[in-house]
Amino acid sequence: MKIGVKVIPGAKVDQIQTSIGNDLKIWVKGQPQEGQANRCVIQLLAKHFKVTKNQVKIIAGLKSRNKIIEIKI
């Protein structure tokens, strides 16, 4: 399954909000330095979809706030 994600790094709490369609808006505590925010996004999505972190992969947008995530269920 592939989903579009908009990430807001440096938030006070980790949170996922469903937007229109399959897109998600995600707030993470991690900063956008050295991949910290990306690791937080992967961890949060794995917990949300009840899969392992290895099943969640960022396939586009590693250095962007807009990402495409692939989740292997």
PDB file of N, CA, C, O and CB in Angstrom:
ATOM      1  N   MET A   1       0.847  -1.155   0.000  1.00  0.00           N
ATOM      2  CA  MET A   1       0.000   0.000   0.000  1.00  0.00           C
ATOM      3  C   MET A   1       0.905   1.233   0.000  1.00  0.00           C
ATOM      4  O   MET A   1       1.886   1.289   0.741  1.00  0.00           O
ATOM      5  CB  MET A   1      -0.971  -0.011   1.218  1.00  0.00           C
ATOM      6  N   LYS A   2       0.572   2.211  -0.829  1.00  0.00           N
ATOM      7  CA  LYS A   2       1.326   3.457  -0.889  1.00  0.00           C
ATOM      8  C   LYS A   2       0.418   4.594  -0.435  1.00  0.00           C
ATOM      9  O   LYS A   2      -0.746   4.678  -0.826  1.00  0.00           O
ATOM     10  CB  LYS A   2       1.875   3.717  -2.327  1.00  0.00           C
ATOM     11  N   ILE A   3       0.979   5.466   0.397  1.00  0.00           N
ATOM     12  CA  ILE A   3       0.216   6.614   0.880  1.00  0.00           C
ATOM     13  C   ILE A   3       1.066   7.874   0.780  1.00  0.00           C
ATOM     14  O   ILE A   3       2.293   7.820   0.859  1.00  0.00           O
ATOM     15  CB  ILE A   3      -0.256   6.390   2.338  1.00  0.00           C
ATOM     16  N   GLY A   4       0.404   8.993   0.607  1.00  0.00           N
ATOM     17  CA  GLY A   4       1.072  10.286   0.619  1.00  0.00           C
ATOM     18  C   GLY A   4       1.051  10.842   2.027  1.00  0.00           C
ATOM     19  O   GLY A   4       0.062  10.705   2.746  1.00  0.00           O
ATOM     20  N   VAL A   5       2.151  11.471   2.418  1.00  0.00           N
ATOM     21  CA  VAL A   5       2.280  11.970   3.782  1.00  0.00           C
ATOM     22  C   VAL A   5       2.861  13.373   3.756  1.00  0.00           C
ATOM     23  O   VAL A   5       3.798  13.649   3.007  1.00  0.00           O
ATOM     24  CB  VAL A   5       3.162  11.030   4.636  1.00  0.00           C
ATOM     25  N   LYS A   6       2.306  14.256   4.572  1.00  0.00           N
ATOM     26  CA  LYS A   6       2.917  15.574   4.799  1.00  0.00           C
ATOM     27  C   LYS A   6       3.421  15.567   6.232  1.00  0.00           C
ATOM     28  O   LYS A   6       2.656  15.317   7.164  1.00  0.00           O
ATOM     29  CB  LYS A   6       1.892  16.770   4.542  1.00  0.00           C
ATOM     30  N   VAL A   7       4.708  15.841   6.408  1.00  0.00           N
ATOM     31  CA  VAL A   7       5.348  15.757   7.719  1.00  0.00           C
ATOM     32  C   VAL A   7       5.622  17.154   8.259  1.00  0.00           C
ATOM     33  O   VAL A   7       6.120  18.026   7.546  1.00  0.00           O
ATOM     34  CB  VAL A   7       6.658  14.945   7.638  1.00  0.00           C
ATOM     35  N   ILE A   8       5.289  17.349   9.527  1.00  0.00           N
ATOM     36  CA  ILE A   8       5.613  18.585  10.225  1.00  0.00           C
ATOM     37  C   ILE A   8       6.579  18.209  11.351  1.00  0.00           C
ATOM     38  O   ILE A   8       6.153  17.695  12.385  1.00  0.00           O
ATOM     39  CB  ILE A   8       4.312  19.311  10.779  1.00  0.00           C
ATOM     40  N   PRO A   9       7.889  18.465  11.153  1.00  0.00           N
ATOM     41  CA  PRO A   9       8.877  18.102  12.179  1.00  0.00           C
ATOM     42  C   PRO A   9       8.936  19.129  13.301  1.00  0.00           C
ATOM     43  O   PRO A   9       8.482  20.264  13.149  1.00  0.00           O
ATOM     44  CB  PRO A   9      10.257  17.951  11.552  1.00  0.00           C
ATOM     45  N   GLY A  10       9.506  18.709  14.437  1.00  0.00           N
ATOM     46  CA  GLY A  10       9.699  19.615  15.563  1.00  0.00           C
ATOM     47  C   GLY A  10       8.431  19.917  16.344  1.00  0.00           C
ATOM     48  O   GLY A  10       8.348  20.947  17.013  1.00  0.00           O
ATOM     49  N   ALA A  11       7.446  19.035  16.269  1.00  0.00           N
ATOM     50  CA  ALA A  11       6.185  19.254  16.987  1.00  0.00           C
ATOM     51  C   ALA A  11       6.351  18.897  18.467  1.00  0.00           C
ATOM     52  O   ALA A  11       7.343  18.282  18.859  1.00  0.00           O
ATOM     53  CB  ALA A  11       5.041  18.414  16.354  1.00  0.00           C
ATOM     54  N   LYS A  12       5.383  19.284  19.269  1.00  0.00           N
ATOM     55  CA  LYS A  12       5.421  18.965  20.701  1.00  0.00           C
ATOM     56  C   LYS A  12       5.043  17.518  20.968  1.00  0.00           C
ATOM     57  O   LYS A  12       5.534  16.913  21.920  1.00  0.00           O
ATOM     58  CB  LYS A  12       4.491  19.888  21.474  1.00  0.00           C
ATOM     59  N   VAL A  13       4.164  16.953  20.127  1.00  0.00           N
ATOM     60  CA  VAL A  13       3.733  15.561  20.293  1.00  0.00           C
ATOM     61  C   VAL A  13       3.722  14.860  18.937  1.00  0.00           C
ATOM     62  O   VAL A  13       3.575  15.502  17.897  1.00  0.00           O
ATOM     63  CB  VAL A  13       2.328  15.490  20.954  1.00  0.00           C
ATOM     64  N   ASP A  14       3.878  13.535  18.961  1.00  0.00           N
ATOM     65  CA  ASP A  14       3.750  12.738  17.743  1.00  0.00           C
ATOM     66  C   ASP A  14       2.265  12.488  17.506  1.00  0.00           C
ATOM     67  O   ASP A  14       1.552  12.058  18.413  1.00  0.00           O
ATOM     68  CB  ASP A  14       4.546  11.386  17.850  1.00  0.00           C
ATOM     69  N   GLN A  15       1.799  12.757  16.283  1.00  0.00           N
ATOM     70  CA  GLN A  15       0.368  12.667  16.000  1.00  0.00           C
ATOM     71  C   GLN A  15       0.148  12.411  14.520  1.00  0.00           C
ATOM     72  O   GLN A  15       0.904  12.895  13.678  1.00  0.00           O
ATOM     73  CB  GLN A  15      -0.361  13.953  16.438  1.00  0.00           C
ATOM     74  N   ILE A  16      -0.903  11.638  14.204  1.00  0.00           N
ATOM     75  CA  ILE A  16      -1.295  11.381  12.823  1.00  0.00           C
ATOM     76  C   ILE A  16      -2.711  11.885  12.631  1.00  0.00           C
ATOM     77  O   ILE A  16      -3.588  11.629  13.456  1.00  0.00           O
ATOM     78  CB  ILE A  16      -1.185   9.868  12.469  1.00  0.00           C
ATOM     79  N   GLN A  17      -2.935  12.613  11.523  1.00  0.00           N
ATOM     80  CA  GLN A  17      -4.273  13.091  11.176  1.00  0.00           C
ATOM     81  C   GLN A  17      -4.581  12.627   9.757  1.00  0.00           C
ATOM     82  O   GLN A  17      -3.775  12.822   8.848  1.00  0.00           O
ATOM     83  CB  GLN A  17      -4.378  14.657  11.298  1.00  0.00           C
ATOM     84  N   THR A  18      -5.739  12.017   9.570  1.00  0.00           N
ATOM     85  CA  THR A  18      -6.152  11.586   8.247  1.00  0.00           C
ATOM     86  C   THR A  18      -6.703  12.775   7.483  1.00  0.00           C
ATOM     87  O   THR A  18      -7.553  13.512   7.984  1.00  0.00           O
ATOM     88  CB  THR A  18      -7.197  10.457   8.333  1.00  0.00           C
ATOM     89  N   SER A  19      -6.217  12.954   6.274  1.00  0.00           N
ATOM     90  CA  SER A  19      -6.711  14.022   5.414  1.00  0.00           C
ATOM     91  C   SER A  19      -7.677  13.438   4.397  1.00  0.00           C
ATOM     92  O   SER A  19      -8.141  12.309   4.558  1.00  0.00           O
ATOM     93  CB  SER A  19      -5.545  14.753   4.706  1.00  0.00           C
ATOM     94  N   ILE A  20      -7.977  14.182   3.373  1.00  0.00           N
ATOM     95  CA  ILE A  20      -8.886  13.713   2.330  1.00  0.00           C
ATOM     96  C   ILE A  20      -8.217  12.565   1.572  1.00  0.00           C
ATOM     97  O   ILE A  20      -7.042  12.652   1.214  1.00  0.00           O
ATOM     98  CB  ILE A  20      -9.274  14.877   1.357  1.00  0.00           C
ATOM     99  N   GLY A  21      -8.965  11.497   1.332  1.00  0.00           N
ATOM    100  CA  GLY A  21      -8.417  10.348   0.611  1.00  0.00           C
ATOM    101  C   GLY A  21      -7.498   9.529   1.507  1.00  0.00           C
ATOM    102  O   GLY A  21      -7.768   9.363   2.697  1.00  0.00           O
ATOM    103  N   ASN A  22      -6.413   9.019   0.935  1.00  0.00           N
ATOM    104  CA  ASN A  22      -5.472   8.192   1.680  1.00  0.00           C
ATOM    105  C   ASN A  22      -4.325   8.994   2.274  1.00  0.00           C
ATOM    106  O   ASN A  22      -3.487   8.432   2.980  1.00  0.00           O
ATOM    107  CB  ASN A  22      -4.924   7.118   0.790  1.00  0.00           C
ATOM    108  N   ASP A  23      -4.268  10.281   2.007  1.00  0.00           N
ATOM    109  CA  ASP A  23      -3.153  11.094   2.486  1.00  0.00           C
ATOM    110  C   ASP A  23      -3.233  11.300   3.995  1.00  0.00           C
ATOM    111  O   ASP A  23      -4.317  11.353   4.576  1.00  0.00           O
ATOM    112  CB  ASP A  23      -3.135  12.447   1.771  1.00  0.00           C
ATOM    113  N   LEU A  24      -2.047  11.417   4.619  1.00  0.00           N
ATOM    114  CA  LEU A  24      -1.961  11.637   6.055  1.00  0.00           C
ATOM    115  C   LEU A  24      -1.147  12.892   6.337  1.00  0.00           C
ATOM    116  O   LEU A  24      -0.282  13.277   5.551  1.00  0.00           O
ATOM    117  CB  LEU A  24      -1.337  10.417   6.760  1.00  0.00           C
ATOM    118  N   LYS A  25      -1.435  13.516   7.457  1.00  0.00           N
ATOM    119  CA  LYS A  25      -0.638  14.629   7.945  1.00  0.00           C
ATOM    120  C   LYS A  25      -0.054  14.155   9.269  1.00  0.00           C
ATOM    121  O   LYS A  25      -0.789  13.732  10.161  1.00  0.00           O
ATOM    122  CB  LYS A  25      -1.494  15.967   8.104  1.00  0.00           C
ATOM    123  N   ILE A  26       1.279  14.225   9.396  1.00  0.00           N
ATOM    124  CA  ILE A  26       1.953  13.658  10.560  1.00  0.00           C
ATOM    125  C   ILE A  26       2.809  14.720  11.236  1.00  0.00           C
ATOM    126  O   ILE A  26       3.616  15.389  10.591  1.00  0.00           O
ATOM    127  CB  ILE A  26       2.818  12.447  10.155  1.00  0.00           C
ATOM    128  N   TRP A  27       2.622  14.865  12.547  1.00  0.00           N
ATOM    129  CA  TRP A  27       3.472  15.720  13.357  1.00  0.00           C
ATOM    130  C   TRP A  27       4.422  14.812  14.127  1.00  0.00           C
ATOM    131  O   TRP A  27       3.985  13.846  14.751  1.00  0.00           O
ATOM    132  CB  TRP A  27       2.629  16.630  14.325  1.00  0.00           C
ATOM    133  N   VAL A  28       5.726  15.115  14.087  1.00  0.00           N
ATOM    134  CA  VAL A  28       6.717  14.317  14.824  1.00  0.00           C
ATOM    135  C   VAL A  28       7.615  15.239  15.641  1.00  0.00           C
ATOM    136  O   VAL A  28       7.860  16.385  15.264  1.00  0.00           O
ATOM    137  CB  VAL A  28       7.571  13.452  13.850  1.00  0.00           C
ATOM    138  N   LYS A  29       8.100  14.719  16.767  1.00  0.00           N
ATOM    139  CA  LYS A  29       8.998  15.483  17.633  1.00  0.00           C
ATOM    140  C   LYS A  29      10.386  15.632  17.020  1.00  0.00           C
ATOM    141  O   LYS A  29      11.080  16.612  17.289  1.00  0.00           O
ATOM    142  CB  LYS A  29       9.106  14.816  18.996  1.00  0.00           C
ATOM    143  N   GLY A  30      10.789  14.681  16.210  1.00  0.00           N
ATOM    144  CA  GLY A  30      12.125  14.679  15.638  1.00  0.00           C
ATOM    145  C   GLY A  30      12.394  15.881  14.746  1.00  0.00           C
ATOM    146  O   GLY A  30      11.499  16.385  14.068  1.00  0.00           O
ATOM    147  N   GLN A  31      13.638  16.327  14.761  1.00  0.00           N
ATOM    148  CA  GLN A  31      14.059  17.451  13.930  1.00  0.00           C
ATOM    149  C   GLN A  31      14.467  16.950  12.545  1.00  0.00           C
ATOM    150  O   GLN A  31      14.835  15.785  12.397  1.00  0.00           O
ATOM    151  CB  GLN A  31      15.228  18.217  14.598  1.00  0.00           C
ATOM    152  N   PRO A  32      14.408  17.807  11.537  1.00  0.00           N
ATOM    153  CA  PRO A  32      14.744  17.367  10.182  1.00  0.00           C
ATOM    154  C   PRO A  32      16.252  17.334   9.912  1.00  0.00           C
ATOM    155  O   PRO A  32      16.694  17.684   8.818  1.00  0.00           O
ATOM    156  CB  PRO A  32      14.075  18.273   9.176  1.00  0.00           C
ATOM    157  N   GLN A  33      17.027  16.923  10.889  1.00  0.00           N
ATOM    158  CA  GLN A  33      18.473  16.834  10.727  1.00  0.00           C
ATOM    159  C   GLN A  33      18.914  15.392  10.887  1.00  0.00           C
ATOM    160  O   GLN A  33      18.463  14.694  11.796  1.00  0.00           O
ATOM    161  CB  GLN A  33      19.201  17.741  11.740  1.00  0.00           C
ATOM    162  N   GLU A  34      19.793  14.950  10.005  1.00  0.00           N
ATOM    163  CA  GLU A  34      20.386  13.610  10.050  1.00  0.00           C
ATOM    164  C   GLU A  34      19.332  12.506  10.025  1.00  0.00           C
ATOM    165  O   GLU A  34      19.547  11.438  10.598  1.00  0.00           O
ATOM    166  CB  GLU A  34      21.244  13.465  11.294  1.00  0.00           C
ATOM    167  N   GLY A  35      18.200  12.747   9.372  1.00  0.00           N
ATOM    168  CA  GLY A  35      17.175  11.719   9.221  1.00  0.00           C
ATOM    169  C   GLY A  35      16.361  11.428  10.461  1.00  0.00           C
ATOM    170  O   GLY A  35      15.635  10.435  10.510  1.00  0.00           O
ATOM    171  N   GLN A  36      16.472  12.278  11.460  1.00  0.00           N
ATOM    172  CA  GLN A  36      15.765  12.061  12.715  1.00  0.00           C
ATOM    173  C   GLN A  36      14.245  12.071  12.522  1.00  0.00           C
ATOM    174  O   GLN A  36      13.549  11.212  13.063  1.00  0.00           O
ATOM    175  CB  GLN A  36      16.169  13.125  13.729  1.00  0.00           C
ATOM    176  N   ALA A  37      13.732  13.026  11.764  1.00  0.00           N
ATOM    177  CA  ALA A  37      12.287  13.110  11.526  1.00  0.00           C
ATOM    178  C   ALA A  37      11.803  11.908  10.721  1.00  0.00           C
ATOM    179  O   ALA A  37      10.717  11.390  10.981  1.00  0.00           O
ATOM    180  CB  ALA A  37      11.934  14.419  10.790  1.00  0.00           C
ATOM    181  N   ASN A  38      12.595  11.455   9.745  1.00  0.00           N
ATOM    182  CA  ASN A  38      12.209  10.289   8.947  1.00  0.00           C
ATOM    183  C   ASN A  38      12.100   9.035   9.815  1.00  0.00           C
ATOM    184  O   ASN A  38      11.179   8.237   9.640  1.00  0.00           O
ATOM    185  CB  ASN A  38      13.222  10.058   7.815  1.00  0.00           C
ATOM    186  N   ARG A  39      13.027   8.863  10.740  1.00  0.00           N
ATOM    187  CA  ARG A  39      12.960   7.704  11.636  1.00  0.00           C
ATOM    188  C   ARG A  39      11.709   7.771  12.508  1.00  0.00           C
ATOM    189  O   ARG A  39      11.072   6.749  12.762  1.00  0.00           O
ATOM    190  CB  ARG A  39      14.223   7.629  12.520  1.00  0.00           C
ATOM    191  N   CYS A  40      11.359   8.968  12.966  1.00  0.00           N
ATOM    192  CA  CYS A  40      10.143   9.133  13.772  1.00  0.00           C
ATOM    193  C   CYS A  40       8.893   8.816  12.956  1.00  0.00           C
ATOM    194  O   CYS A  40       7.958   8.195  13.463  1.00  0.00           O
ATOM    195  CB  CYS A  40      10.058  10.563  14.326  1.00  0.00           C
ATOM    196  N   VAL A  41       8.876   9.243  11.694  1.00  0.00           N
ATOM    197  CA  VAL A  41       7.735   8.969  10.815  1.00  0.00           C
ATOM    198  C   VAL A  41       7.569   7.463  10.626  1.00  0.00           C
ATOM    199  O   VAL A  41       6.457   6.944  10.727  1.00  0.00           O
ATOM    200  CB  VAL A  41       7.918   9.668   9.444  1.00  0.00           C
ATOM    201  N   ILE A  42       8.660   6.766  10.356  1.00  0.00           N
ATOM    202  CA  ILE A  42       8.599   5.317  10.159  1.00  0.00           C
ATOM    203  C   ILE A  42       8.103   4.624  11.417  1.00  0.00           C
ATOM    204  O   ILE A  42       7.253   3.736  11.344  1.00  0.00           O
ATOM    205  CB  ILE A  42       9.975   4.767   9.761  1.00  0.00           C
ATOM    206  N   GLN A  43       8.625   5.021  12.562  1.00  0.00           N
ATOM    207  CA  GLN A  43       8.216   4.412  13.824  1.00  0.00           C
ATOM    208  C   GLN A  43       6.735   4.665  14.112  1.00  0.00           C
ATOM    209  O   GLN A  43       6.022   3.754  14.533  1.00  0.00           O
ATOM    210  CB  GLN A  43       9.073   4.949  14.971  1.00  0.00           C
ATOM    211  N   LEU A  44       6.275   5.879  13.891  1.00  0.00           N
ATOM    212  CA  LEU A  44       4.881   6.231  14.159  1.00  0.00           C
ATOM    213  C   LEU A  44       3.920   5.503  13.219  1.00  0.00           C
ATOM    214  O   LEU A  44       2.870   5.025  13.649  1.00  0.00           O
ATOM    215  CB  LEU A  44       4.689   7.738  14.030  1.00  0.00           C
ATOM    216  N   LEU A  45       4.281   5.419  11.926  1.00  0.00           N
ATOM    217  CA  LEU A  45       3.423   4.709  10.971  1.00  0.00           C
ATOM    218  C   LEU A  45       3.395   3.210  11.245  1.00  0.00           C
ATOM    219  O   LEU A  45       2.352   2.574  11.090  1.00  0.00           O
ATOM    220  CB  LEU A  45       3.897   4.965   9.543  1.00  0.00           C
ATOM    221  N   ALA A  46       4.511   2.647  11.643  1.00  0.00           N
ATOM    222  CA  ALA A  46       4.547   1.214  11.976  1.00  0.00           C
ATOM    223  C   ALA A  46       3.609   0.925  13.146  1.00  0.00           C
ATOM    224  O   ALA A  46       2.883  -0.069  13.138  1.00  0.00           O
ATOM    225  CB  ALA A  46       5.996   0.762  12.322  1.00  0.00           C
ATOM    226  N   LYS A  47       3.629   1.788  14.137  1.00  0.00           N
ATOM    227  CA  LYS A  47       2.740   1.615  15.288  1.00  0.00           C
ATOM    228  C   LYS A  47       1.284   1.802  14.884  1.00  0.00           C
ATOM    229  O   LYS A  47       0.420   1.047  15.328  1.00  0.00           O
ATOM    230  CB  LYS A  47       3.106   2.602  16.404  1.00  0.00           C
ATOM    231  N   HIS A  48       1.002   2.794  14.051  1.00  0.00           N
ATOM    232  CA  HIS A  48      -0.365   3.099  13.623  1.00  0.00           C
ATOM    233  C   HIS A  48      -0.978   1.949  12.816  1.00  0.00           C
ATOM    234  O   HIS A  48      -2.135   1.588  13.031  1.00  0.00           O
ATOM    235  CB  HIS A  48      -0.380   4.384  12.790  1.00  0.00           C
ATOM    236  N   PHE A  49      -0.197   1.369  11.882  1.00  0.00           N
ATOM    237  CA  PHE A  49      -0.706   0.290  11.029  1.00  0.00           C
ATOM    238  C   PHE A  49      -0.443  -1.096  11.609  1.00  0.00           C
ATOM    239  O   PHE A  49      -0.788  -2.104  10.992  1.00  0.00           O
ATOM    240  CB  PHE A  49      -0.083   0.386   9.655  1.00  0.00           C
ATOM    241  N   LYS A  50       0.170  -1.152  12.800  1.00  0.00           N
ATOM    242  CA  LYS A  50       0.453  -2.414  13.496  1.00  0.00           C
ATOM    243  C   LYS A  50       1.303  -3.359  12.645  1.00  0.00           C
ATOM    244  O   LYS A  50       0.972  -4.531  12.462  1.00  0.00           O
ATOM    245  CB  LYS A  50      -0.855  -3.105  13.884  1.00  0.00           C
ATOM    246  N   VAL A  51       2.402  -2.816  12.135  1.00  0.00           N
ATOM    247  CA  VAL A  51       3.384  -3.593  11.383  1.00  0.00           C
ATOM    248  C   VAL A  51       4.763  -3.289  11.971  1.00  0.00           C
ATOM    249  O   VAL A  51       4.906  -2.400  12.810  1.00  0.00           O
ATOM    250  CB  VAL A  51       3.329  -3.259   9.839  1.00  0.00           C
ATOM    251  N   THR A  52       5.780  -4.038  11.520  1.00  0.00           N
ATOM    252  CA  THR A  52       7.130  -3.760  11.991  1.00  0.00           C
ATOM    253  C   THR A  52       7.703  -2.566  11.236  1.00  0.00           C
ATOM    254  O   THR A  52       7.205  -2.188  10.176  1.00  0.00           O
ATOM    255  CB  THR A  52       8.037  -4.999  11.820  1.00  0.00           C
ATOM    256  N   LYS A  53       8.760  -1.977  11.799  1.00  0.00           N
ATOM    257  CA  LYS A  53       9.397  -0.830  11.146  1.00  0.00           C
ATOM    258  C   LYS A  53      10.014  -1.227   9.808  1.00  0.00           C
ATOM    259  O   LYS A  53      10.139  -0.389   8.915  1.00  0.00           O
ATOM    260  CB  LYS A  53      10.470  -0.224  12.060  1.00  0.00           C
ATOM    261  N   ASN A  54      10.400  -2.490   9.658  1.00  0.00           N
ATOM    262  CA  ASN A  54      10.977  -2.959   8.399  1.00  0.00           C
ATOM    263  C   ASN A  54       9.956  -2.996   7.271  1.00  0.00           C
ATOM    264  O   ASN A  54      10.338  -3.024   6.101  1.00  0.00           O
ATOM    265  CB  ASN A  54      11.576  -4.333   8.585  1.00  0.00           C
ATOM    266  N   GLN A  55       8.683  -2.996   7.593  1.00  0.00           N
ATOM    267  CA  GLN A  55       7.628  -3.040   6.592  1.00  0.00           C
ATOM    268  C   GLN A  55       7.222  -1.646   6.108  1.00  0.00           C
ATOM    269  O   GLN A  55       6.393  -1.524   5.206  1.00  0.00           O
ATOM    270  CB  GLN A  55       6.424  -3.759   7.153  1.00  0.00           C
ATOM    271  N   VAL A  56       7.793  -0.606   6.693  1.00  0.00           N
ATOM    272  CA  VAL A  56       7.497   0.777   6.315  1.00  0.00           C
ATOM    273  C   VAL A  56       8.737   1.363   5.642  1.00  0.00           C
ATOM    274  O   VAL A  56       9.834   1.317   6.197  1.00  0.00           O
ATOM    275  CB  VAL A  56       7.072   1.635   7.565  1.00  0.00           C
ATOM    276  N   LYS A  57       8.552   1.914   4.440  1.00  0.00           N
ATOM    277  CA  LYS A  57       9.686   2.440   3.683  1.00  0.00           C
ATOM    278  C   LYS A  57       9.301   3.754   3.008  1.00  0.00           C
ATOM    279  O   LYS A  57       8.232   3.867   2.407  1.00  0.00           O
ATOM    280  CB  LYS A  57      10.166   1.411   2.632  1.00  0.00           C
ATOM    281  N   ILE A  58      10.181   4.737   3.114  1.00  0.00           N
ATOM    282  CA  ILE A  58       9.986   6.009   2.412  1.00  0.00           C
ATOM    283  C   ILE A  58      10.532   5.818   1.005  1.00  0.00           C
ATOM    284  O   ILE A  58      11.733   5.610   0.828  1.00  0.00           O
ATOM    285  CB  ILE A  58      10.701   7.218   3.159  1.00  0.00           C
ATOM    286  N   ILE A  59       9.662   5.886   0.002  1.00  0.00           N
ATOM    287  CA  ILE A  59      10.118   5.642  -1.371  1.00  0.00           C
ATOM    288  C   ILE A  59      10.334   6.934  -2.151  1.00  0.00           C
ATOM    289  O   ILE A  59      10.970   6.915  -3.205  1.00  0.00           O
ATOM    290  CB  ILE A  59       9.117   4.770  -2.103  1.00  0.00           C
ATOM    291  N   ALA A  60       9.816   8.051  -1.655  1.00  0.00           N
ATOM    292  CA  ALA A  60      10.044   9.343  -2.316  1.00  0.00           C
ATOM    293  C   ALA A  60       9.947  10.450  -1.274  1.00  0.00           C
ATOM    294  O   ALA A  60       9.108  10.395  -0.376  1.00  0.00           O
ATOM    295  CB  ALA A  60       9.014   9.580  -3.474  1.00  0.00           C
ATOM    296  N   GLY A  61      10.804  11.450  -1.398  1.00  0.00           N
ATOM    297  CA  GLY A  61      10.740  12.614  -0.530  1.00  0.00           C
ATOM    298  C   GLY A  61      11.560  12.519   0.734  1.00  0.00           C
ATOM    299  O   GLY A  61      11.149  13.043   1.769  1.00  0.00           O
ATOM    300  N   LEU A  62      12.720  11.861   0.681  1.00  0.00           N
ATOM    301  CA  LEU A  62      13.547  11.732   1.879  1.00  0.00           C
ATOM    302  C   LEU A  62      13.914  13.076   2.490  1.00  0.00           C
ATOM    303  O   LEU A  62      14.011  13.191   3.712  1.00  0.00           O
ATOM    304  CB  LEU A  62      14.801  10.971   1.554  1.00  0.00           C
ATOM    305  N   LYS A  63      14.120  14.087   1.666  1.00  0.00           N
ATOM    306  CA  LYS A  63      14.514  15.409   2.169  1.00  0.00           C
ATOM    307  C   LYS A  63      13.409  16.443   1.999  1.00  0.00           C
ATOM    308  O   LYS A  63      13.676  17.644   1.973  1.00  0.00           O
ATOM    309  CB  LYS A  63      15.770  15.885   1.457  1.00  0.00           C
ATOM    310  N   SER A  64      12.174  15.978   1.883  1.00  0.00           N
ATOM    311  CA  SER A  64      11.034  16.851   1.675  1.00  0.00           C
ATOM    312  C   SER A  64       9.996  16.618   2.766  1.00  0.00           C
ATOM    313  O   SER A  64       9.985  15.562   3.398  1.00  0.00           O
ATOM    314  CB  SER A  64      10.421  16.622   0.284  1.00  0.00           C
ATOM    315  N   ARG A  65       9.140  17.581   2.987  1.00  0.00           N
ATOM    316  CA  ARG A  65       8.044  17.381   3.938  1.00  0.00           C
ATOM    317  C   ARG A  65       6.948  16.509   3.336  1.00  0.00           C
ATOM    318  O   ARG A  65       6.207  15.845   4.062  1.00  0.00           O
ATOM    319  CB  ARG A  65       7.460  18.730   4.373  1.00  0.00           C
ATOM    320  N   ASN A  66       6.847  16.512   2.010  1.00  0.00           N
ATOM    321  CA  ASN A  66       5.871  15.671   1.327  1.00  0.00           C
ATOM    322  C   ASN A  66       6.564  14.380   0.912  1.00  0.00           C
ATOM    323  O   ASN A  66       7.550  14.399   0.175  1.00  0.00           O
ATOM    324  CB  ASN A  66       5.254  16.404   0.089  1.00  0.00           C
ATOM    325  N   LYS A  67       6.038  13.265   1.393  1.00  0.00           N
ATOM    326  CA  LYS A  67       6.676  11.969   1.169  1.00  0.00           C
ATOM    327  C   LYS A  67       5.662  10.969   0.625  1.00  0.00           C
ATOM    328  O   LYS A  67       4.454  11.131   0.792  1.00  0.00           O
ATOM    329  CB  LYS A  67       7.307  11.439   2.474  1.00  0.00           C
ATOM    330  N   ILE A  68       6.172   9.948  -0.017  1.00  0.00           N
ATOM    331  CA  ILE A  68       5.363   8.798  -0.400  1.00  0.00           C
ATOM    332  C   ILE A  68       5.922   7.608   0.366  1.00  0.00           C
ATOM    333  O   ILE A  68       7.112   7.302   0.289  1.00  0.00           O
ATOM    334  CB  ILE A  68       5.378   8.551  -1.967  1.00  0.00           C
ATOM    335  N   ILE A  69       5.054   6.955   1.095  1.00  0.00           N
ATOM    336  CA  ILE A  69       5.435   5.854   1.973  1.00  0.00           C
ATOM    337  C   ILE A  69       4.829   4.568   1.445  1.00  0.00           C
ATOM    338  O   ILE A  69       3.671   4.542   1.031  1.00  0.00           O
ATOM    339  CB  ILE A  69       4.984   6.116   3.431  1.00  0.00           C
ATOM    340  N   GLU A  70       5.616   3.501   1.462  1.00  0.00           N
ATOM    341  CA  GLU A  70       5.115   2.177   1.092  1.00  0.00           C
ATOM    342  C   GLU A  70       5.057   1.338   2.371  1.00  0.00           C
ATOM    343  O   GLU A  70       6.030   1.242   3.118  1.00  0.00           O
ATOM    344  CB  GLU A  70       6.029   1.492  -0.011  1.00  0.00           C
ATOM    345  N   ILE A  71       3.891   0.737   2.596  1.00  0.00           N
ATOM    346  CA  ILE A  71       3.695  -0.125   3.760  1.00  0.00           C
ATOM    347  C   ILE A  71       3.350  -1.515   3.251  1.00  0.00           C
ATOM    348  O   ILE A  71       2.351  -1.708   2.559  1.00  0.00           O
ATOM    349  CB  ILE A  71       2.572   0.430   4.711  1.00  0.00           C
ATOM    350  N   LYS A  72       4.191  -2.476   3.602  1.00  0.00           N
ATOM    351  CA  LYS A  72       3.961  -3.866   3.198  1.00  0.00           C
ATOM    352  C   LYS A  72       3.163  -4.559   4.280  1.00  0.00           C
ATOM    353  O   LYS A  72       3.649  -4.793   5.386  1.00  0.00           O
ATOM    354  CB  LYS A  72       5.302  -4.613   2.939  1.00  0.00           C
ATOM    355  N   ILE A  73       1.932  -4.880   3.939  1.00  0.00           N
ATOM    356  CA  ILE A  73       1.045  -5.528   4.911  1.00  0.00           C
ATOM    357  C   ILE A  73       0.919  -6.994   4.593  1.00  0.00           C
ATOM    358  O   ILE A  73       0.215  -7.720   5.296  1.00  0.00           O
ATOM    359  CB  ILE A  73      -0.340  -4.867   4.925  1.00  0.00           C
TER     360      ILE A  73
END
